[in-house]
Amino acid sequence: MTIAPSPSSPLPVVVIGAGPIGLAAAANLAQRGIDAVVLEAGDHAGAAISAWGHVSLFSSWKYNIDPSGRALLEKTDWVSPDAETLPTGAELVRDYLIPLAATAELAPLIRYNSRVIGMSRQSIDSTKTVGRERRPLLVRIDSPNGVYDILASAIIDASGTWGHNNPIGASGLPATGETDSASWLAGPLPDVLGTDRARFAGKHTLVIGMGHSAANTLLALAELRDTEPGTQITWAIRGRSARRLYGGGSADELPGRGALGTRLKAAVESGAISLLTDFTVTELTPQPDGRLTVTSRNPDGEQSVTVDALAAATGFRPDLAILRELHLSLDPVLEAPVTLAPLIDPNVHSCGTVEPHGASVLAHPEKNVYIVGMKSYGRAPTFLMATGYEQVRSVVAAIAGDVASAGRVNLMLPETGVCCSTTSGGC
């Protein structure tokens, strides 16, 4: 079934995702009087963030509230959180996203429990090139009431990357035995001190990863170790140094991020966390005693560790399958828009800075299709919400035909304090 407006009504802009960036897009559309539909796979705004609600962000509230969203909220009885406080994921949802989604301007636009399963052009597939722009865009949705299509004038995909984990295997493919080891895998951000405590207390946990998700899990495990005898923590990274994650310390303009690295470094140096370097996972082997042996093999030799649980914070990758019938221009390395990729390439950049960019950088050959937010970064790991807010402000201006505003992008991101320019970790 296809739901489309009457011939006299304009087609809406379809926004995919009711997280921070999707709601910011909707707020910008509402301010410009552009019809929109927001599709959210979960049952409330920010549903994906609720999965890691126990984690504190390292950016304070002043970086996490979109200006257009704030403008809508300030027309209600909403009370703005303290600008310098670091919210948890749960607080971000409770104190910002759910109130924003409930505003009079946005509430009628959002359809919950509506998962997008495909996008295309009406009545033609990707092999048809002539006259594509004359056909409406089509979005297919799986909902509790069945599968249906809606037609759109533009698509803003802010669906993020949560739930699409990179495999543990070092080659970008699952390690041998990874599929059969699911019962040992704790996910990228387990609630170590809360609902998942029993899984880690008095046990040996291996954490794999070189990002802030790994750091959060490691520090939670270190805190658990202080009160639960027998708790062991091993941290494995593919590189030869952890200095990049330790970061800029007190020189970081995001104090929460700087403190995260400083605390992690101290925990490793104290012996609370055992660090394995040059660890490239090739095999996971369940043992008769119910534990799991994780093996690394590379030209320098073989390492292995046997543990009770494995938290793989190996990052995420975008779900491009739902975009398969559209004409995209993506970098083959990062799976990000081809013009954006050089600005965020982790092989060159390891700090959180990024040049201001908007609609022109995010555009694809398929007219009026934009991938924004974390998903626009493809497989690159560093993203701040402020980046996404400026992306969608520019994108909505472009959709509205406001060329001047779309091209005028301004983005002030906090410096990391230490910015590395090589893959070796030297700064």
C-alpha positions, 0 to 999 in steps of 0.5 A: 500500500502506498500512502501519498498526498492528494495531487494538490498537496506537496509531498513531505520531506521524510526524516528517518530517525527521531534521535538528536539529529533527526529531531533537529532536522524536523525542527528546522523543517517546521520553522520553515513551514515544510511538510515532514514525516519523521519515522522512528524505529523505536517506541519513543524519541532517542530509543537507540540512545536509551540502549546506552543511557547509563553512559555519560556524554563527554560533551556538556549540554551546551553542545548537545541542544540544537538551536532550532530545537531549543526555539521550539522548547522555549515556547513550552514550560521546558527548563533548559539543563545547566549548560556546563553539566555532562548528561548521561544518555538517559538524561539526554533522552528524558530532558531534551529529546522526549520533550522536543518530540512532544512539542506541538510542532513536532508531535504530529509528524512522528510515527513510532515503531516505524522501521524503514526497510528500503528507499527508491524512486516510485516505479523505477529501480536504480538501473533507470537513469533517465528522468529519475528526478521527475519521479517522487522518492519512495520510502518503505516502512515496516510497522505494526500495521504492516508494510507500506510506502510513502512518497517524499519530495526529499529524504534526510536519513538520520538513522545513525549506526547503532546496532550495526557493529563492526565485527571483532575480526581484525580484517573487517570480517567476523573472526573464526568462531565469532558467530558461535560465541554470541553468548560471551559477547556483551555488546559495545556498552554494557551496563557494568555497574547496573543491570549487567553487574552480575555478568562481570563481578568476580569475572575476567572480561576482555574489552576490545577497542580504541575509542571512547566506548571502550574507555567507558566500559574499562573505567566502569569495570575498574570501579567494579573491581574495587568492590568485587574481588576476583574481577579481572580486566584485560584491554586489547588494541590493534595498535602499539600505543594507547596514547591516542585514546588517552588524549589531551588530558587537561588541554582538552576543551571537552573536560569530560573527554580529557578526564576519560583519557586521564583516568584510563591511563592511570588505571592501566599504569596502576595495573588495574587494567592489563593492556595487550597491544598488537592484538588482532583477533583472528579466532574465538574458541569456547572452552569446556569450562564455559570460558572463551579463548580469544586468539590474535595472530599477526606477523609478530606472533600469536597471543591469546587470553581466556575470559568469561566475557568479551565487550567488543567496542570495535565501532559501527558501520552504516546500514547502506542496504536500505539505500541500495536503490538510490544513486549515492556517491560514497567513499569506498574506504569510509562509506561516507559521502565522497566529499566529506570523507577526506575531512574525517578520515581517521587515517589522517585525523585522530582529533574531534575537529572537522571543517564546517560542512553542509548540504553541498558536501553531503549531496549525492547524485540522487537529488534531495537525498541526504545522509546526515549525523553519525551515519554520514561519517560512515565508518569514521568514529569521531562525531559530535552532535553539534556537527549534525545540527549544522549539517541539517540546518544547511540541508533543510535550507537547501531543500527549501531553495535558500541557497545562501543559507545552505552555503553559509556553514558555521561550526565551532567544535572544541579542540581535543588539546592533542591532535595526531596526524599519523596512524602510529599514535605519535602526537 
